[in-house]
Amino acid sequence: MLFEDSGKREWVTKSIRDLLCFMLKQSNSDVEEFCSAYDRLIDFCTDVQNERRIASELGERKVPMLSFYDVVSDFIILDAMDEMTHPPGAILAVVRNPILPGSTKEKILASIATSVIASKRNRLTVKDGFLKQFYDVMETVAPMFAWSLLGSDDKLRELFGCFRGHIVTFHSDIFNEEVVRFTDVGELAEDIWTVLQRHMESVNSKMTKRDPGSTKMADNLERILQLDAKFLRTLDMIDPAIYGFDETTKNYLRFVDYKLKTGQAKKQGRQGMSKERERKPPDVYDCGSVRTISYIWKILAESDPVKVASAAVKNFDIPDELLLGYSENKDAELSSTQKIKMKAKSKGKGKQKGKKEKKLRHAKKQLVARSDHEPTPSRGDEGNINRSIDKLAYNKFEFAGNSSLKKKHRKRGKFAVDNLVGHRYSSLLRKVEQRQEKLETLQEKDPAKAEAVTRKIRWDTAERRAQGVKIKDDPSLLKKGLKRRLKKKERSRKQWAERVSAVERAMQKKQEIRRKNIRRRIEQKKKFRAKEHL
């Protein structure tokens, strides 16, 4: 009744087409291919001669009737949403791979989605029917939906989340008695049409809020920035010493290094650094050891060109290798300035170092003497060794609060469902039967408590199954599984016995051939010796 009006049909068709075209444009997909496939599908569905073919095809897929809800909502949209929210493990492995870049992941997802749809289309019994036209449309939009749901594009994910949220809300509204009236078919159709219009207007308003021109410019700017960052990362892999900076730039970088290091020393002195350290000359040699080309470009971009040009006449006695983070001769002799610095740093530390080494040697001697006189501690005394203060122990660590880190095993009750997992069917069957016997005994003694325990078991089972745990508490299925396991063992035993017998037969056959060859060689030798005697 709702879609008997041709105007409503055209409005819904155009709205769905505009929405999908907008999402495809946001993902930079081919819109023309989708439009042609979508138009072919609409033309096929509007043709009266194809109604029987569509009904027979969808009847094989257990679609009850040709209505908008059964075909579009239930068979197409809801099933597709369910499949996309539970993707295969191969797709999840690709998406969660931290090494692959985003573009590679998008291409892999698109190829997987296209191949899956192509395989489904090849298995169709009717090669030119409704499902073939539908798979042609899905082949153009499935990569976009897969990347929107599983990809790293936040804009597409937000857009797809809005689209999915409106679909879920629409289906909940049309079954809500407070939103639609179930008194009459006409009133129900009118309310459903109102709800559909409201949701489509909400989606269209969110689409129109995004200015296509500004969105395109923002996307282009973001791509340019990403490309620029990629080029900079590539340039940073080049050694600055071989990049080819001119002498003016090198002199200016030396000047910047000197000013930067001096300013840092003065700043630290104001924060409480000793006067002796403040009077030290600035360590210019270590200032440029972590230079990259992008960092040098940043310094030059923030600098005054006049200062850069005037730096050409300055001459700082700093090697280029130390400035740009590169040294050809690692074992070269230190300069006089470096030797003076090293002597100043090491002055007065020789006596302290000797005292520390003397204390360590004394402690080692005491430890060896104690270990000779004391018995070896047992395994249970490890805690006492760790807690002793007046003893030295190596490779024994005990941190504060370590006892709280020990794993506490939760005691399972008589009616727990956590132990009903695994593939040991005989043990599981025994546990289920024992639990059933306990429930029957409890039912005779205290029916109220037995009912509460039964309810708790059901809730625990439902909760574990919702978490993905396979709770096996059905005795009939456990018996079937046990029977299947026993059959598999018997079949494996027979196969192994046949394999052993086959090996024995092959060995006997080889031994028989060997014995024949030995007898033949013996006969040949006898004949040869007889001929020699003659």
PyMOL commands that set and color helices and strands:
alter all, ss='L'
color gray80, all
select helices_A, chain A and resi 6-26+31-46+48-60+68-85+89-95+102-122+130-150+154-173+185-209+212-235+240-242+247-270+275-278+284-286+293-301+305-313+320-323+336-346+350-373+379-387+402-405+425-445+447-466+475-533
alter helices_A, ss='H'
color red, helices_A
deselect
rebuild
show_as cartoon
